[in-house]
Structures are given as structure tokens and as C-alpha cells.
Amino acid sequence: MAQKVTGPFAFGTSSLAPNPIDVHVGARVRMLRLLSNVRLEALAEKIGVSNFEMLNYELGDSRISAVHLRRISQALKAAPSFFFESGAVRSGPRGAFCG
């Protein structure tokens, strides 16, 4: 009998809840975008994604690729590490992370 793999190494499992890291990074993108007075549509166009995809990034429903995170960083004039900072360590269903 095969043992069910759970945790961060469980591939192919579906979850209705977004990954907490994706949610955190998306919230940081939105916060910086609003503080920079940049419209969602303008940022989406600048990095080459649809408005819908940009919204999904900000909500944490879609994972931001390294390429798009770099483009967002350049567009908003922030280091990529900014999007992972907050000073707290949280534990979610997929393990602990700094965020």
C-alpha cells in the first residue's frame, strides 16, 4: 500500500486555498503599486501580462514567475527581496516561511 505524501513535497494535490507565500508576495506587489500611484492596468502592460493575470498575482491566486517578479521590481523600483520581507515568521499548510 502506498503512503500518501503530504506537506511541501506533495505534488499533484489540489487545494482551494492559495499558497500563503504567493498571497504575501502579491499583497506586497499591490501595496507598492498603490504607494507608487501605478494603475494595475499600467503595471500589467509594462510587464507583459493581462489585467486579469496581474489581479491574480496581487490576490495570490497565481504564482509570479521569476521573470515577472524581476519586471515588477524594475517597474516599481524595488529590490526583488522587498516582496518577501515583513519580519514575521508564519506557518501555513505548506510549511513555515518568513513573510
Secondary structure, 3 states (H helix, E strand, C coil): CCCCCCHHHCCCCCCCCCCHHHHHHHHHHHHHHHHCCCCHHHHHHHHCCCHHHHHHHHHCCCCCCHHHHHHHHHHHCCCHHHHHCCCCEEEECCEEEEC
